[in-house]
Amino acid sequence: MSGEPVELTEDRFNEEVLNSDEPVLVDFWASWCGPCKMVAPVMEELARDYQGKLKVVKVNVDDNPDTAARYGVMSIPTIMLFKNGEAVETITGFRKKEDLNSLIEKNL
């Protein structure tokens, strides 16, 4: 990982998220979403802070509707933490970095 969130498409989701050896934080977002724009810099910081321990990826719901539907994403931003191929935590809406750190730390 480069220390930056990676933009995923539906064809790479299984490989990068479900088959990952490390936990994966997935940001379901859209370019027109104000709260998504607010959480983007937080996700970038988390990608740098947890480099080597956690993958941080982004999934644009407009470009990847099947993946969003598969995980019941009804509102954005929705942030899901996957561990061993399973979604173990889900939060919706903007959250501060401290809140996301707590969610990550309890699942590392």
N, C-alpha and C positions, 0 to 999 in steps of 0.2 A: 504494500500500500504506500501511496505517496504522501500520506498525511493530509489528503484532500478527499472530500466525499466523491464517490464515483457514481456517475449517472448510469443507471441500469435500464435495459430494455427487457421486455418479457422473455425473449429467447435466452437471456443470460441470468435471469433471476434464480432459477434452480441451482445452477452451477455456483454462483457467487454467494447466495444466501443459504439455501437449504442444504447444500453440500459443504459448507464452510467448516473448517476445523476450529475457527474462533467465533465468538459471538458477533452478531451483525446488527447494527442499528440502522433501520430503514426509515427514511423520511419520505412519506407519500405526500406529494405537493403538486402545485400547478403554477404556471407563470403569472396568472391573473390574481392569485390569492395573496392578499395583504399580510395576514399572519404568517404565511409561508415565507415571504420575503424577510419578515422579522426573525424567524427561526434559522434562516440560512447561515448567517454568520456564527451562530451558536453551534450548528452542526459542523462548520469548518473548524472551529476551535476544538470541538470534541475529537474530530478526526486527527488533529495534530496531537492533542493531549494523550490519546489512547492508541497512537500508532504502534503496531506490533502486538496489541492486546485485543483490539476490537476493530472490525471493519465498519465504516460509515458509508452508506450508500443512499442515493436518491432515486425515487421512481416517480416520474411525471404521470399523474393519473389520466391526463388527456391523451397522452401518447401510448399508455399501457393500461387500458381500461379493464382488461381481463384479469391482470394481476391484482389491481385494486379491488375488483369485485370478489375475487377468490378469498381475500382476507377481510371482506366486509367493510371496506373503507367507504364511509358515507359522508364524512366531513374531513376537511383538510385544514392545516396539516395534521396528519395522523402519523405518529412515530411508533414503530414496533421494534421490539428487541427480540431477535431470534437466537436461539441457543440449541445446538444439535438438531437443526432443521425445524424446530418448533417455535412458534410465536409464544413467548413467555410473558411479555409485558406489552401493553398498548396504552398510549395516551393520545388524546386529541386536543388540538388547539396549541397556541403558543405556550411554551414553558421556558422558564429561566434556566440558565446553564446549571445552576446548583441542583435544581429538580432533576435534570437529566443525569447529572453526575451521580446522584443518589440511586437512581434507577439502574444505571450501569454498574456501579460498585457492588450492589447487592446481587448482581448476576455474573460477575467475573469469576 
